[in-house]
Amino acid sequence: MPVCISPWARQLKSSPTLEVKAVADRLRADGVPVLDLGIGEMNPEIPVPSLIKQAMVDALDSDATHYSGERGDPELVSAISEDLARFGLSYSDQQIVVCPGPKDAIFKVALTILNSTVRRRRLLMFTPGYESFENIPVLVTGDPPIVLPTDSNFLPDPSKLDELLKTNDTIAAVVLNSPNNPTGAVYKKPLLRDLAAVLSQHKDVAVISDEVYRTIYYDDVEYASIASLLPEQTFIVSGMSKEVSGTGLRLGFVAGPKKHIGTLAVVEGNASSCVNLPTQRGYARFLRADGDFTERHSIRDQLCVRRDHLLSRFAEVAPRAKWNRPQGAFYFFPDMTAYIGQQDADGHVIENDLDLSRHILETRHVVTIPGTLFQRPGHIRFAFAQSIETIDRAMEHLGEALALLRP
Ligand SMILES: Cc1ncc(COP(=O)(O)O)c(C=O)c1O
């Protein structure tokens, strides 16, 4: 009998964004100059602040390489608590756990609150949405998430949520993500108030508030979190990946109700022991130094220039696309259906967004992510945490790729 593979693990899809990265890497290895608007990271265009790097070096120099305890280094945990207060959120050190990255933090929340032996065990996600919300519940309970499509502005409809929660008693948790990947949409206070009013009627349903883009807002839009309205139900997830361009540093955290966080800390300790200590020291020193958000606003401002440049160039080269202006994160998610159904130079019909994204990559070497992978066909995601020159050339090449299409 061969060793079996868990059916839950077998059901998982590999991360589509990482798959696209692999294609881009292959092209690069063949010497093709790839214009990468695929992967959602700022590095190397916007590097990790030097303060963090120095604190990490100092930690290594002082041999701070031991275990930090399952909740995280106490110095970092209290720095996170103080920093959350700057967002208007009150969390004691006992309500915070540090995890190896935001994705891992979501996983640890799911491991703590989802349970495959009870009826109320499913995760509800809004679509289009981040791919890991699809995969994580499968790994934890074997069940894929229940999906609820957002409206044409990519915003959840509270009345549809209400209807679903009233008619479906299998939902254990609802995940919200604002600013949003892949759309750049932001859930503002009135919407959060309406969502909280619905969710407060279902006290046994948890809310996972994915706030990994919590400092990246544009156009005078302000931070708002459902956690301030539903503190007893909400688990905030954030971390270094997007806030300080530290995707490879692998540090995330969860803040939530004390009782659950106590259990989550034990889950974390058993699964991961802790996050590497130099990274924890780096983030702790950063949070203490950036109390006025100078560094984080500087990152946001650099991204805003890139967003504006992308939008003005995109409007020129893809005039038939329909789109919303992203107000947060660093993604743009236009509706490209006007370009679907056409033929490429070889007479192949572009049947859908997957074909269109592949056409753009193969003919003019621009990496994008098809909307189907976020459960919104017809759209394409462009990540704009790239240099102005890369964005400029990518848009020029996009225009050329679209010009190759014929009715
Ligand atoms: C909405 C959202 N949540 C969580 C994550 C996970 O971040 P990481 O892969 O660095 O753990 C991402 C990464 O793209 C994301 O977009």
The ligand as an SDF file (V2000), in Angstrom:
LIG
                    3D

 16 16  0  0  0  0  0  0  0  0999 V2000
   -5.3930   40.0570    1.5310 C   0  0  0  0  0  0  0  0  0  0  0  0
   -4.1600   39.3040    1.8740 C   0  0  0  0  0  0  0  0  0  0  0  0
   -4.0970   38.6730    3.0480 N   0  0  0  0  0  0  0  0  0  0  0  0
   -3.0130   37.9750    3.4130 C   0  0  0  0  0  0  0  0  0  0  0  0
   -1.9190   37.8900    2.5760 C   0  0  0  0  0  0  0  0  0  0  0  0
   -0.7750   37.0360    3.0140 C   0  0  0  0  0  0  0  0  0  0  0  0
    0.4540   37.6500    3.0980 O   0  0  0  0  0  0  0  0  0  0  0  0
    1.7150   36.7050    3.2150 P   0  0  0  0  0  0  0  0  0  0  0  0
    1.7190   35.8310    1.9830 O   0  0  0  0  0  0  0  0  0  0  0  0
    2.8780   37.6230    3.2370 O   0  0  0  0  0  0  0  0  0  0  0  0
    1.5810   35.8990    4.4430 O   0  0  0  0  0  0  0  0  0  0  0  0
   -1.9400   38.5270    1.3390 C   0  0  0  0  0  0  0  0  0  0  0  0
   -0.8130   38.4080    0.3970 C   0  0  0  0  0  0  0  0  0  0  0  0
   -0.8700   38.7720   -0.7520 O   0  0  0  0  0  0  0  0  0  0  0  0
   -3.0920   39.2580    0.9820 C   0  0  0  0  0  0  0  0  0  0  0  0
   -3.1870   39.9060   -0.1930 O   0  0  0  0  0  0  0  0  0  0  0  0
  1  2  1  0
  2  3  1  0
  2 15  2  0
  3  4  2  0
  4  5  1  0
  5  6  1  0
  5 12  2  0
  6  7  1  0
  7  8  1  0
  8  9  2  0
  8 10  1  0
  8 11  1  0
 12 13  1  0
 12 15  1  0
 13 14  2  0
 15 16  1  0
M  END
$$$$
